[in-house]
Amino acid sequence: MTLFTHCDSLKTAIESRRPLPEHTLKTLHQQWVLEWTYNSNAIEGNTLTLKETKVVLEGITIGGKSMLEHFEVINHKEAIDYVEAVIAGGEFFSEHLIKSIHQLVLKNIDANNAGIYRRENVLIAGAEHRPPDYLQVPGQMTALVQAYQDFSGHPIERAARLHVDFVKIHPFVDGNGRTARLLMNFDLMKAGFLPVIFKAADRLAYYEALDKAHTQNDYGDFLHLSAHAETVALGNVLSLLG
């Protein structure tokens, strides 16, 4: 049994139940957007709670919280909307897509760097891996897209490797983590899987798996994290369907 066989069987079980009830789909979507937005932002240090994130998504401002944290929530929702729209439109993975997603992530936060590859060298706090010199970023991003297009393995592995390799390049000054998770879920949803949510509570294991892939070229831990997250997502849908 391969790492992703259980995911495939759960996906098949859900597909056999289609079309899913309209209200169920709406409920699931709202929950995905909330949990995806909350956890992805919390991993990066946003202090809004899950409930506060829900309120911000409903258009209400939270007293005592910065506008930056509000924009991170609003922007992430807009980025999800964009990802879903380009999937519906049949758009392919490209550097244009990457830059467009990142531009939404940093909208009203850092206009000078939104959607623009970094023009300076950076370090990833707490990580052993050091991203490449900024002059190498354009060439490595072109290679990233080519490697994605050439990959012939399982869709979950392709999406996970895309996430890992994107973060390794760290092409933007800020917003790389959120963009990586949006790109990963773009690829998963395009392939008919569900968006995965890496929990903020599990950020240490998540970061360690990324660093292991970056420094040892060992993707195993991150592939297992990805398969587990997809299994949880699919299992939640099946449990809701009864």
C-alpha positions as CSV (number, residue, x, y, z in Angstrom):
1,M,0.0,0.0,0.0
2,T,1.4,3.3,-1.0
3,L,1.5,6.4,1.2
4,F,-1.5,7.9,-0.6
5,T,-3.7,4.8,-1.2
6,H,-6.0,5.5,1.7
7,C,-6.5,9.0,0.4
8,D,-7.4,7.7,-3.0
9,S,-10.0,5.3,-1.5
10,L,-11.5,8.1,0.6
11,K,-11.7,10.3,-2.4
12,T,-13.4,7.6,-4.4
13,A,-15.9,7.1,-1.6
14,I,-16.8,10.8,-1.7
15,E,-17.1,10.9,-5.5
16,S,-19.5,8.0,-5.4
17,R,-21.8,10.1,-3.2
18,R,-21.9,13.0,-5.7
19,P,-23.7,15.3,-6.2
20,L,-23.3,16.3,-2.6
21,P,-26.2,18.2,-0.8
22,E,-26.0,21.9,-1.5
23,H,-26.2,22.9,2.1
24,T,-23.5,20.4,3.0
25,L,-21.2,21.8,0.4
26,K,-21.8,25.4,1.7
27,T,-21.1,24.3,5.3
28,L,-17.9,22.5,4.3
29,H,-16.7,25.4,2.3
30,Q,-17.2,27.9,5.1
31,Q,-15.4,25.6,7.5
32,W,-12.5,25.1,5.1
33,V,-12.1,28.8,4.5
34,L,-12.2,29.6,8.2
35,E,-9.8,26.8,9.4
36,W,-7.4,27.3,6.5
37,T,-7.2,31.0,7.0
38,Y,-6.9,30.8,10.8
39,N,-4.2,28.1,10.8
40,S,-2.2,29.5,7.9
41,N,-2.0,32.9,9.5
42,A,-1.4,31.6,13.0
43,I,1.6,29.6,11.8
44,E,3.1,32.9,10.7
45,G,2.3,34.6,14.0
46,N,-1.1,36.2,13.6
47,T,-2.7,36.3,17.1
48,L,-6.4,36.3,16.1
49,T,-8.2,33.3,17.5
50,L,-10.3,31.0,15.4
51,K,-13.5,32.8,16.6
52,E,-11.9,36.2,16.0
53,T,-10.9,35.1,12.5
54,K,-14.5,34.1,11.9
55,V,-15.8,37.5,13.0
56,V,-13.3,39.3,10.7
57,L,-14.3,37.1,7.8
58,E,-17.9,38.3,8.5
59,G,-16.7,41.9,8.1
60,I,-16.4,43.0,11.8
61,T,-13.3,44.7,13.2
62,I,-11.8,43.2,16.4
63,G,-10.8,45.9,19.0
64,G,-7.3,45.7,20.3
65,K,-6.0,43.9,17.2
66,S,-3.8,45.5,14.5
67,M,-5.0,46.3,11.0
68,L,-2.2,44.2,9.7
69,E,-3.8,41.1,11.4
70,H,-7.2,42.0,9.9
71,F,-5.7,42.4,6.4
72,E,-4.0,39.0,6.7
73,V,-7.4,37.4,7.2
74,I,-9.2,39.4,4.5
75,N,-6.3,38.9,2.1
76,H,-6.2,35.2,2.7
77,K,-9.9,34.8,2.0
78,E,-9.5,36.8,-1.3
79,A,-6.6,34.6,-2.2
80,I,-8.7,31.5,-1.7
81,D,-11.5,33.0,-3.8
82,Y,-8.9,33.7,-6.5
83,V,-7.5,30.1,-6.4
84,E,-11.0,28.7,-6.7
85,A,-11.8,31.0,-9.6
86,V,-8.6,30.0,-11.6
87,I,-9.3,26.3,-10.9
88,A,-12.8,26.8,-12.3
89,G,-11.4,28.6,-15.3
90,G,-8.9,25.8,-16.0
91,E,-5.8,27.9,-15.5
92,F,-2.5,26.1,-15.3
93,F,0.3,26.4,-12.8
94,S,2.6,29.3,-13.8
95,E,4.8,32.0,-12.4
96,H,2.0,34.4,-13.2
97,L,-0.3,32.4,-10.9
98,I,2.3,32.4,-8.2
99,K,2.8,36.2,-8.3
100,S,-1.0,36.8,-8.5
101,I,-1.6,34.8,-5.3
102,H,1.3,36.5,-3.5
103,Q,0.0,39.9,-4.6
104,L,-3.3,39.2,-2.8
105,V,-1.5,37.8,0.3
106,L,0.4,41.1,0.8
107,K,-2.4,43.4,-0.5
108,N,-2.6,46.6,1.7
109,I,0.3,45.2,3.7
110,D,3.4,45.7,1.6
111,A,2.6,47.1,-1.8
112,N,6.2,47.5,-2.8
113,N,6.9,43.8,-2.6
114,A,3.5,42.3,-3.4
115,G,3.8,39.9,-6.3
116,I,7.5,40.8,-6.9
117,Y,10.4,38.5,-6.4
118,R,12.7,39.6,-3.7
119,R,15.6,41.9,-4.5
120,E,17.6,41.2,-1.4
121,N,18.9,38.2,0.5
122,V,16.9,36.7,3.3
123,L,17.2,34.2,6.2
124,I,14.5,31.9,7.5
125,A,14.4,32.4,11.3
126,G,15.1,29.2,13.1
127,A,15.8,27.1,10.0
128,E,19.1,25.5,9.0
129,H,18.4,26.1,5.3
130,R,19.5,29.4,3.8
131,P,17.5,30.5,0.7
132,P,19.4,31.2,-2.5
133,D,20.9,34.5,-3.4
134,Y,18.2,36.8,-4.8
135,L,19.9,36.9,-8.2
136,Q,19.2,33.1,-8.5
137,V,15.5,33.4,-7.7
138,P,14.1,34.0,-11.2
139,G,16.0,31.1,-12.7
140,Q,15.0,28.8,-9.8
141,M,11.4,29.8,-10.1
142,T,11.4,28.9,-13.8
143,A,12.9,25.6,-12.9
144,L,10.3,25.1,-10.2
145,V,7.5,25.4,-12.7
146,Q,9.2,23.1,-15.2
147,A,9.8,20.5,-12.4
148,Y,6.1,20.7,-11.5
149,Q,5.1,20.2,-15.2
150,D,7.5,17.2,-15.5
151,F,6.4,15.4,-12.4
152,S,4.5,12.2,-13.1
153,G,3.8,10.8,-9.6
154,H,0.8,11.0,-7.3
155,P,-1.0,14.4,-7.1
156,I,-0.5,14.7,-3.3
157,E,3.2,14.2,-3.7
158,R,3.4,16.7,-6.5
159,A,1.5,19.3,-4.4
160,A,3.7,18.6,-1.3
161,R,6.9,18.8,-3.3
162,L,5.7,22.1,-4.8
163,H,5.2,23.5,-1.3
164,V,8.6,22.3,-0.1
165,D,10.5,23.5,-3.1
166,F,8.8,26.9,-3.2
167,V,9.7,27.6,0.4
168,K,13.2,26.4,-0.3
169,I,13.6,29.2,-2.9
170,H,11.7,31.7,-0.6
171,P,11.1,33.9,-3.7
172,F,9.4,36.8,-1.9
173,V,10.5,39.0,1.0
174,D,7.4,38.0,3.0
175,G,4.3,35.9,2.7
176,N,6.1,32.8,1.4
177,G,4.5,30.4,3.8
178,R,0.9,31.5,3.2
179,T,1.6,31.5,-0.6
180,A,3.1,28.0,-0.4
181,R,0.1,26.6,1.3
182,L,-2.2,28.3,-1.2
183,L,-0.2,26.9,-4.1
184,M,-0.3,23.4,-2.6
185,N,-4.0,23.5,-2.1
186,F,-4.5,24.9,-5.6
187,D,-2.8,21.8,-6.9
188,L,-4.7,19.4,-4.7
189,M,-8.1,20.9,-5.5
190,K,-7.3,21.0,-9.2
191,A,-6.6,17.3,-9.0
192,G,-9.9,16.6,-7.2
193,F,-8.6,16.4,-3.7
194,L,-9.5,18.6,-0.7
195,P,-7.4,21.5,0.6
196,V,-5.1,20.4,3.4
197,I,-4.8,22.4,6.6
198,F,-1.6,22.3,8.6
199,K,-2.6,23.1,12.1
200,A,-0.8,25.9,13.9
201,A,-0.6,23.7,17.0
202,D,1.6,21.3,14.8
203,R,3.9,24.1,13.5
204,L,7.0,22.6,15.0
205,A,6.6,19.3,13.2
206,Y,5.7,21.2,10.0
207,Y,8.8,23.4,10.2
208,E,11.1,20.4,11.0
209,A,9.7,18.5,8.1
210,L,10.4,21.4,5.8
211,D,13.9,21.9,7.1
212,K,14.7,18.2,6.7
213,A,13.6,18.3,3.1
214,H,15.6,21.4,2.5
215,T,18.9,20.4,4.2
216,Q,18.8,16.6,3.6
217,N,16.7,16.3,0.5
218,D,14.5,14.0,2.5
219,Y,10.8,14.7,1.7
220,G,9.5,11.7,3.7
221,D,8.3,13.5,6.8
222,F,6.6,16.3,4.8
223,L,4.9,13.7,2.5
224,H,3.6,11.9,5.6
225,L,2.3,15.2,7.1
226,S,0.6,16.0,3.8
227,A,-1.0,12.5,3.4
228,H,-2.3,12.7,7.0
229,A,-3.8,16.2,6.5
230,E,-5.5,15.0,3.3
231,T,-6.8,11.9,5.1
232,V,-8.3,14.1,7.9
233,A,-9.9,16.4,5.3
234,L,-11.5,13.6,3.4
235,G,-12.5,11.8,6.5
236,N,-14.3,14.9,7.8
237,V,-16.3,15.1,4.7
238,L,-17.3,11.4,4.8
239,S,-18.3,11.7,8.4
240,L,-20.5,14.7,7.6
241,L,-22.2,12.7,4.8
242,G,-23.0,9.9,7.2
